[in-house]
Amino acid sequence: MESIHNITTTFVLSGFGKTTSVTYFYFACSFVLYAVTILVNIFLIAMIVLEKSLHGPMYICLCHLAVNELCGSTTILPHLMANLLSETKTISYSACFAQFFFSYTYVTAELTVLTVMAYDRYIAICNPLRYGSIMTNAKTQKLLLFAWTYSLFINLTALILYLRLPLCSSTIDKLFCDNVTVINLSCVDTSTINIYGLFLIVICFVIPLIVIVYSYLEILIVCFKASKEARAKAFNTCLSHLLSFFIFIIGVFLVLIGSREKSEIVPGSVMSILSFAFFIIPPLFNPIIYGMKTESIKTGIKNVLVIQFKVHRP
């Protein structure tokens, strides 16, 4: 078993299929999506850093969310585009496990940062008079540091367990590496790792989802008791975050559909695209949603653009 494990240095990604004229179209689409994703996220981060009025807790969280989404899309898309143009369609052993680690860290960090943002909105609406003393920038940074440390530690522990698995095959029937893929290639019983996987689902997804749902139920109760104007203001404040949360849920749902090995209804190519939809949809749409729906960000963008125009004006 150990010898089989040692000689598995390269994996073949059979999910790509053969290179055809359509493959170049997929490459062009991937390149445009990745370029736009990088552009909108860097633009949003730059606006938050440059505009002093956007240095509050919610925008600090949003900046961390944008950084995480840059990392998430970069984990998958560059290697995917390279393989689209390559004849071999392979990934090295170390790159496979690095992809597995960083992709799951991205997913975990995405949800934990969204949880911190939900808590921020809960304090802002349910305890508005104490918001300034509870959600300080220092406390926000500590919560975000915990979110990142928590995500890295949980996935590093999983990575160590997966690295110990002896592998009997080197063919991956997908476009990238994930935990299900590695388990399917293993030569030994993986019941212990499966139990740990269920534990991860509970602490990484179920608990944060409970916090988010509870926060918005409390916000909803407060909104029902408030005046019409206060209700509209609260709704506008939460709208961007709710849209980001639903995009997260949709992305995870599409990944779960795409991760199924067989489907009689959906073509294999569509299943492959759905399997990495989560690395495209949230990173692309979240910055656009916040830029369009958040009045403070729109005002900040205008202020920065006006200042830059004055500086460069002859």
TAWOVEN-V113082 format. One record per residue. N is the residue number from 0. RES is the residue in one small letter. NEAR is the number of other C-alpha atoms within 10 Angstrom. D_LAST is the distance of its C-alpha to the last C-alpha in Angstrom with 2 decimals. Layout:
# TAWOVEN-V113082
N&RES&NEAR&D_LAST + N&RES&NEAR&D_LAST
This chain:
# TAWOVEN-V113082
0&m&12&71.32 + 1&e&12&69.38 + 2&s&10&69.42 + 3&i&12&68.03 + 4&h&18&65.26 + 5&n&11&64.45 + 6&i&12&64.25 + 7&t&15&61.78 + 8&t&13&58.63 + 9&t&15&56.88 + 10&f&19&56.86 + 11&v&19&56.73 + 12&l&20&54.59 + 13&s&16&56.76 + 14&g&18&54.75 + 15&f&20&52.42 + 16&g&15&55.19 + 17&k&13&54.85 + 18&t&15&51.63 + 19&t&10&51.38 + 20&s&8&48.82 + 21&v&9&48.20 + 22&t&16&47.30 + 23&y&14&44.15 + 24&f&12&43.20 + 25&y&15&43.74 + 26&f&18&41.58 + 27&a&14&38.70 + 28&c&13&39.05 + 29&s&18&39.25 + 30&f&16&36.18 + 31&v&12&34.05 + 32&l&18&35.47 + 33&y&21&34.89 + 34&a&12&31.29 + 35&v&14&30.49 + 36&t&26&32.46 + 37&i&20&30.55 + 38&l&14&27.17 + 39&v&20&28.07 + 40&n&24&29.79 + 41&i&17&27.10 + 42&f&16&24.53 + 43&l&22&26.96 + 44&i&19&27.65 + 45&a&14&23.98 + 46&m&22&23.52 + 47&i&22&26.67 + 48&v&15&25.78 + 49&l&15&22.25 + 50&e&16&23.27 + 51&k&11&25.72 + 52&s&14&27.43 + 53&l&19&28.66 + 54&h&15&30.53 + 55&g&15&33.86 + 56&p&21&36.98 + 57&m&20&36.52 + 58&y&20&33.05 + 59&i&20&34.30 + 60&c&23&37.07 + 61&l&21&34.71 + 62&c&23&32.67 + 63&h&19&36.01 + 64&l&27&37.01 + 65&a&26&33.92 + 66&v&18&34.58 + 67&n&21&38.19 + 68&e&27&37.36 + 69&l&22&35.19 + 70&c&18&38.25 + 71&g&25&40.64 + 72&s&24&39.00 + 73&t&20&38.48 + 74&t&20&42.18 + 75&i&20&43.36 + 76&l&20&40.91 + 77&p&14&39.99 + 78&h&17&43.69 + 79&l&20&44.62 + 80&m&19&42.20 + 81&a&13&43.55 + 82&n&19&47.09 + 83&l&24&46.32 + 84&l&15&45.64 + 85&s&12&48.45 + 86&e&11&52.08 + 87&t&14&53.57 + 88&k&21&52.04 + 89&t&22&52.87 + 90&i&23&51.69 + 91&s&13&52.99 + 92&y&18&55.17 + 93&s&12&52.67 + 94&a&15&49.71 + 95&c&18&51.87 + 96&f&20&52.66 + 97&a&15&49.09 + 98&q&21&48.00 + 99&f&23&50.77 + 100&f&23&49.80 + 101&f&21&46.04 + 102&s&24&46.46 + 103&y&22&48.97 + 104&t&23&46.95 + 105&y&25&44.05 + 106&v&20&46.41 + 107&t&24&47.95 + 108&a&26&44.69 + 109&e&23&43.28 + 110&l&22&46.24 + 111&t&26&46.38 + 112&v&23&42.72 + 113&l&23&43.35 + 114&t&26&46.37 + 115&v&21&44.38 + 116&m&24&41.99 + 117&a&25&45.05 + 118&y&18&46.42 + 119&d&20&43.15 + 120&r&24&43.33 + 121&y&23&47.03 + 122&i&19&46.45 + 123&a&20&43.55 + 124&i&22&45.73 + 125&c&19&49.27 + 126&n&13&48.61 + 127&p&13&45.47 + 128&l&11&46.54 + 129&r&11&47.03 + 130&y&16&44.04 + 131&g&14&41.95 + 132&s&10&44.87 + 133&i&15&46.01 + 134&m&19&42.84 + 135&t&13&40.94 + 136&n&17&38.25 + 137&a&10&40.76 + 138&k&13&43.46 + 139&t&20&41.16 + 140&q&16&40.29 + 141&k&12&44.05 + 142&l&17&44.91 + 143&l&22&42.34 + 144&l&14&43.59 + 145&f&15&47.07 + 146&a&20&45.99 + 147&w&20&44.63 + 148&t&13&47.59 + 149&y&17&50.04 + 150&s&22&48.66 + 151&l&19&48.61 + 152&f&12&52.10 + 153&i&17&53.72 + 154&n&21&52.45 + 155&l&16&53.16 + 156&t&12&56.75 + 157&a&19&57.01 + 158&l&18&55.61 + 159&i&12&58.27 + 160&l&13&60.98 + 161&y&18&59.80 + 162&l&14&59.53 + 163&r&11&63.23 + 164&l&20&64.29 + 165&p&20&66.13 + 166&l&22&64.86 + 167&c&18&67.19 + 168&s&16&64.71 + 169&s&20&61.34 + 170&t&15&60.41 + 171&i&20&57.94 + 172&d&16&58.01 + 173&k&22&54.42 + 174&l&24&50.82 + 175&f&27&50.36 + 176&c&23&52.53 + 177&d&18&53.67 + 178&n&17&56.63 + 179&v&11&58.88 + 180&t&16&58.44 + 181&v&20&59.45 + 182&i&19&62.44 + 183&n&14&63.65 + 184&l&16&63.66 + 185&s&19&65.67 + 186&c&16&69.30 + 187&v&13&70.43 + 188&d&10&70.89 + 189&t&14&67.58 + 190&s&10&69.01 + 191&t&9&67.80 + 192&i&16&64.22 + 193&n&14&64.53 + 194&i&11&65.62 + 195&y&15&62.66 + 196&g&13&60.43 + 197&l&11&61.89 + 198&f&13&61.32 + 199&l&16&57.65 + 200&i&13&57.33 + 201&v&13&58.78 + 202&i&13&56.65 + 203&c&20&53.41 + 204&f&15&53.52 + 205&v&13&56.31 + 206&i&13&55.63 + 207&p&20&51.83 + 208&l&18&52.55 + 209&i&11&55.10 + 210&v&15&52.58 + 211&i&22&49.96 + 212&v&13&52.57 + 213&y&15&54.05 + 214&s&19&50.67 + 215&y&17&49.94 + 216&l&13&53.50 + 217&e&13&53.15 + 218&i&22&49.82 + 219&l&18&51.56 + 220&i&11&54.42 + 221&v&18&52.12 + 222&c&20&50.23 + 223&f&11&53.55 + 224&k&10&54.43 + 225&a&13&51.09 + 226&s&11&49.98 + 227&k&11&48.33 + 228&e&10&44.87 + 229&a&15&45.28 + 230&r&18&46.56 + 231&a&12&43.55 + 232&k&14&41.16 + 233&a&20&43.17 + 234&f&16&43.21 + 235&n&14&39.44 + 236&t&17&39.09 + 237&c&19&41.49 + 238&l&16&40.61 + 239&s&20&38.04 + 240&h&23&40.40 + 241&l&16&43.37 + 242&l&17&41.64 + 243&s&19&40.80 + 244&f&21&44.43 + 245&f&13&45.81 + 246&i&18&43.62 + 247&f&21&45.13 + 248&i&15&48.62 + 249&i&16&48.05 + 250&g&21&46.70 + 251&v&19&49.77 + 252&f&16&52.05 + 253&l&18&50.69 + 254&v&20&51.12 + 255&l&15&54.71 + 256&i&17&55.40 + 257&g&23&53.86 + 258&s&18&55.85 + 259&r&12&59.14 + 260&e&11&60.84 + 261&k&12&62.36 + 262&s&11&61.71 + 263&e&6&63.78 + 264&i&6&61.25 + 265&v&11&57.80 + 266&p&10&57.25 + 267&g&15&56.73 + 268&s&13&53.21 + 269&v&10&52.15 + 270&m&23&53.83 + 271&s&22&51.88 + 272&i&17&48.55 + 273&l&21&49.61 + 274&s&23&50.60 + 275&f&23&46.99 + 276&a&18&45.40 + 277&f&25&44.84 + 278&f&26&42.41 + 279&i&21&40.27 + 280&i&18&40.60 + 281&p&27&39.70 + 282&p&29&36.82 + 283&l&24&35.23 + 284&f&17&35.91 + 285&n&25&35.79 + 286&p&26&32.00 + 287&i&17&31.55 + 288&i&15&34.19 + 289&y&21&32.73 + 290&g&21&29.22 + 291&m&12&30.65 + 292&k&18&33.49 + 293&t&17&32.27 + 294&e&13&30.42 + 295&s&14&29.18 + 296&i&20&27.59 + 297&k&14&25.94 + 298&t&15&24.57 + 299&g&19&23.48 + 300&i&21&21.66 + 301&k&14&19.79 + 302&n&16&18.94 + 303&v&17&17.71 + 304&l&13&15.59 + 305&v&11&14.05 + 306&i&12&13.40 + 307&q&11&11.93 + 308&f&11&9.59 + 309&k&10&8.51 + 310&v&9&8.39 + 311&h&7&6.32 + 312&r&7&3.84 + 313&p&5&0.00
